Amino acid sequence: EKMGIALVGLGYYSTDLLAPALQTTTNCYLAGIVTGTPEKAIKWKQKYNIPDKNIYNYQNFDSIANNPDIDVVYVVLPPSMHKEFVVRAARAGKHVFCEKPMAPSVSDCLAMIKACKDNKVNLAIGYRCQHDPNTQEYMRITREQVYGKVKMISCGAGYFDARTTHWKQNKALGGGVMGDMGVYALQGARLATGEEPIAVTAQASTTRPEIYKEVEETMMFQLQFPSGALAACHTSFGINMNYLQVNYEKGWLKMEPFSAYSDNKGSHSNGVINFPLKSQQAKQLDEDCAAIMNGTTLIAPGEEGLRDIKVVEAIYKAAQNGGTVKI
Ligand code: NAD
């Protein structure tokens, strides 16, 4: 039987990516919604045939505990709201999926992991790329040391955001490019080395101070890994870019794009990377639900989200102080 998923927060990502993907999944389906906007509830109810008993608002959400149709709550809200809704979902006894960045702080991440552990529910982070065979191929090339050890990585993730008012520009809601697109560049470096960074330096900047008043528009950050590998990473709300380059002892690898929704592809010294994938989101949802049903390991559990946020906190500290921050 399929697992029932309830989406919390019906903004861009739920509307354009997750709900459509849930029409094609084999292990789960869109069973319910949680929204603060009554008009959206009416629209979604009609479009996706969602029964009234599976529609919640932010106030009555906790009563989802008594709804057997819902197995998983998927939190797709601004990052500052992730902790509250993950904890409430866990207390309601539901498994939880949570979008990236996991939360604005390490302390939030720890509270989320603890709540899920205490309530014996699973927690998965929406790192769709980790389910993409193109990502898994560059991870394999490093793991099997096809070209020896990794020496240097260069990775960039960004897009030009023309919006002038959005939570991504609001510090209190968990905005800033580092958490939003920066985690893709960070994931590129972490997954391509298979290591955790031990020290960072960073520089924040903005070219549109009238829009990016509270948060950075651009972040450049440099990572040192235990093996000696180095990474130069770039992320911006002002620049369209999506690439990963890895230089090994005896070869190279380039992906462009490396973290798009589809058509990620690249090449390396001795071959190409090009695994077509219909829907990253559908594969992520199906694989995470299968892991829960079978009691196997999740590809990106809460601990993986936490690893990134530890580095993100160090990057902000380094950008502020101008020096090297050890992790
Ligand atoms: P969005 O602004 O389009 O949607 C946010 C939703 O939260 C809206 O429905 C809004 O009504 C609701 N909301 C509730 N309280 C709010 C408040 N105080 N301020 C603003 N909105 C509020 O954002 P989105 O792009 O859908 O992003 C939501 C989450 O999904 C974020 O964590 C984001 O990083 C993540 N995301 C992930 C991917 C991915 O590829 N994995 C892509 C896009 C977004």
Boltz pocket constraint, residues with backbone or C-beta under 6 A from the ligand:
constraints:
  - pocket:
      binder: B
      contacts: [[A, 9], [A, 10], [A, 11], [A, 12], [A, 13], [A, 14], [A, 36], [A, 37], [A, 75], [A, 76], [A, 77], [A, 78], [A, 79], [A, 99], [A, 100], [A, 101], [A, 126], [A, 127], [A, 128], [A, 167], [A, 173], [A, 179], [A, 180]]
      max_distance: 6.0
